[in-house]
Amino acid sequence: MKRTALAALAVGGLLAAALAGEPLKYPRTRKVEQTDVYHGVKVADPYRWLEEDVRKSPAVREWVAEENKVTFAYLESIPQREAIKKRLTEVWNYPKYSAPFKVGGKYFFSKNDGLQNQSVLYELDRLDGTPKVLLDPNTWSKDGTVALAGLAFTDDARLLAYGVAEAGSDWTYWKVKNVQDGKVLDDEIRWVKFGGASWTHDDKGFYYSRFPEPKPGEKYQGLPLNQKLYYHRLGTPQNDDKLVYEMPDHPRWTVSGDVTDDGRYLILSVGDGTTSRKTRILYVDLQKPDAKPVALIDNFDSKNAFLDNVGPVFYFRTDLKAPRGRVVAIDIRKPAKENWKEIIPEAKESLRGAGLVGNQIITEYLKDARSQVKVYSLEGKHVRDVELPGICSATGFGGKRTDEETFYTVSSFATPPSIYRLDLKTGKSTLFRRSEVKFNPDDYEVKQVFYKSKDGTRVPMFITHKKGLKLDGSNPTLLYGYGGFNIPLPPVFSISRAVWMEMGGVMAVANLRGGGEYGEEWHRAGTKLKKQNVFDDFIAAAEYLIAEKYTRPEKLAIQGGSNGGLLVGACMVQRPDLYGACLPAVGVMDMLRFHQFTAGRFWVDDYGSADNPEEFKALYAYSPYHALLRNGPKKYPATLITTADTDDRVVPGHSFKFAAALQAMQTGPAPVLIRIETRAGHGAGKPTAKQIEEVADQWAFLVKNLEMKLPR
């Protein structure tokens, strides 16, 4: 639904009431008599009907429309909103580049001119040449909601397979383009989710993973099961594709296939179907006709990421006997574990990435959530460190073993991205491109602090703000967290956060347990029966900011998305006294039923499952939706829930049910609103225009509810 249409809904009494500051009147949400029994415990679910797919349920569609009426009337009544949107648009409007990468002697990179809804893929014959448009997703739809979702070039860069995602869905379909003449071929691959493509070196076809076509009505809410690996030969219909590997006895397992850079082998990575990403490894010798997959690592004892091979010697990043990661070499002629050769041993820091580029191993570590980059020889000898500027994150370093250069991007909370070229022979880095943003990093400072959680665990947190900040407890502060799935939160630049700080806000990012800042042990300390540690860490971060007089509860907001939406939901229900405003986005709010929808089954390794009696007890204790219902009427902070009607990662029913319950239980005067975007998903591929509108609404909501005075 376009903003103009939404604005048209917010008329008459709604808008007048919002302008007058009168208490909001929420839509009356129907309750149903739904009770489930889990291990002898009766659990009410009065808003179960809001789980129904909005595309099929007129009742849910009507509820969405009525909630959006209230929400947009409120947001559009905030006087500062348009000024915030204008400033966001101004700062957002700068050229954004990806680091270039090289294939078949050509360079490729993506660029967004500033306000384009989608970035454009370009090709270059040489670095100082004239860019030529290769793919422009902005031409694929009028509203910018069709996005590029993956790339796979042939080794000679003659052909390109690319994924397309519509309206933010995780489902993608794949097309093929001839890079030389620009023609799009007739080949089309459907029902791909969480997968890519990998070409054979003869350019005749590629390997890809797909799920069976969903049954009618299950495309956006059904569980994806029975993923299989296929080979598609160009010019043939998908129905004729060759089945390479399947796991009929293990429908929840996943599989992907990647051809090695030398074209000799196909590497199969088999996952156990959970977010632990424990992987089995098989390989196929493509030089042998009709060769079958050979098991190399035939258990789920470790996470194993294939890096490259030198003939029959395969290099892997693994956490086997190394929770923070190490690099090993396995000779497939003698693959037993006792013959594995350790190339780079486990370090004190967490190994987050590694690659064989220029006959060297480039490793990316996190030290207290900051980037460190080290270069080693293929034998494991330390060659050099890549010098980085202070508190920052560095990403990139891609390429092939035969390359002589690579590119990487450096940024921080107050420093826009800069792209560097690294000469792999000399080790010299030179600035290739710097972002020109209407934002002055010199006006801000970034610091890292450490605080103690409830159980005494030392937790790091980044704090960024304008220089000269007075610690008098009066500063509007936004605390962000995630804490899950082994995902770290390093210091990265964000336009929306830059504008928040420009508005006088303090930005704090807490590196909670459950994330990947300190390796697998840190991750595991925030999962399943220990998930409450994550919430305790976040609550302790809020208490630290208050104790150190950065802010006070009525000036403190918390924010998180997806697993971070769960984080915000759980913490605001457990400690509603601690915050002035809450921004839970696309959150997992029903912890008893999440595994019954779409990607939810992949999260059981982090969360546990209500099917398990012990895990049910832990899940039920903190599940935001159920905690609201159990706690009964209470005073809660101002809350703006955000989701999208076509989110098929965390289905919007989570946010719908949470919003309905929170509105019913709110006894205080603070607003409880849900903003439901249309033709958008979990966040990937969201058009620039929609991103700006959403952030403008969130910041306006905070300005009003934290009683901020914007600088002139």
Beta strands, then each sheet from edge to edge (+ up, - down):
strand 1: 35-38
strand 2: 41-44
strand 3: 96-97
strand 4: 101-103
strand 5: 106-112
strand 6: 120-124
strand 7: 132-135
strand 8: 146-153
strand 9: 159-166
strand 10: 171-178
strand 11: 184-193
strand 12: 197-199
strand 13: 205-210
strand 14: 228-233
strand 15: 242-245
strand 16: 254-259
strand 17: 265-271
strand 18: 279-285
strand 19: 294-297
strand 20: 304-310
strand 21: 313-318
strand 22: 326-331
strand 23: 341-344
strand 24: 350-357
strand 25: 360-367
strand 26: 370-377
strand 27: 382-386
strand 28: 393-396
strand 29: 405-412
strand 30: 415-423
strand 31: 429-434
strand 32: 444-452
strand 33: 458-466
strand 34: 477-480
strand 35: 506-510
strand 36: 556-561
strand 37: 581-585
strand 38: 638-644
strand 39: 672-677
sheet 1: 1+ 2-
sheet 2: 3+ 5- 4+
sheet 3: 3+ 5- 6+ 7-
sheet 4: 8+ 9- 10+ 11-
sheet 5: 12+ 13- 14+ 15-
sheet 6: 16+ 17- 18+ 19-
sheet 7: 20+ 21- 22+ 23-
sheet 8: 24+ 25- 26+ 27-
sheet 9: 28+ 29- 30+ 31-
sheet 10: 32+ 33- 35+ 34+ 36+ 37+ 38+ 39+
end
